[in-house]
Amino acid sequence: MLGHALNDIYPPRRPAITGKALLAIEGLHDNTLLHDISLQLRGGEILGIAGLAGAGKTELCKALF
């Protein structure tokens, strides 16, 4: 339908990163917006935090720092 294969445009998917976690958060919470937040960040990964206004992204960043 497109006239070419999709892998001509998109690179192949990389294998999952299985190394040691550089940052690990388990059960982070505060008394307002943050409830039981857990994440792991491994070498080579990029973490982005996004959301609508009032969703708690600023509070999450402040708690992480």
N, C-alpha and C positions, 0 to 999 in steps of 0.2 A: 504494500500500500504506500510506503514511503519512498520506495525506490532504492533503499540501501538498508543495511543492518544497523540496529541501534548501537551495537558495539563500535561502529565507526565514529559515533559522536561521544558516547560515554565511555570512560576508561573502565577496565575490569575492576570488580570489587576487591578491595584489599582483604587479606585474612585478618581475623579478629586478633587484637592485641591481648596477649595472655601473660605479660610480665607482672612484676610486683607493682602493687598500687602505690602511687606517690602521694595521694591524698585519699583518705577514707573517712567518711562521715557516717555515723550510725545514730539514728534516733534524735537528730537535732530538733529542738523545739523551743519556743518562747511562750509567753503568756498571752499572745495576741494572734498572730497570723501563721506562725510556723508550727507545724504539727508532724512529728515523726518523719523527718527528712533524712534519707540515706543516699549516699552516692560514693562511687569510687572513680578516681581519675588515674589513668596509667600513662606512662611515658609515650609520647607520640599522639596522644588524644588532645582534642580541643574541647573545652567546656564552655558552652554559651548559656546564659541565663536570660530568659525573655518572658514577658507576660504583659497582661493588661495593667492599667493603672489600678493600684490597690490590691494587686495579687500577691504582694509580699516579696518581690524581687529585691528591692532596696533593703528590706529587713534581713533577707537571706545573705546578701553581700556583707552587710554590717556584722552579722553573726559570724560569718566565715573569717572576717578580719579580726 
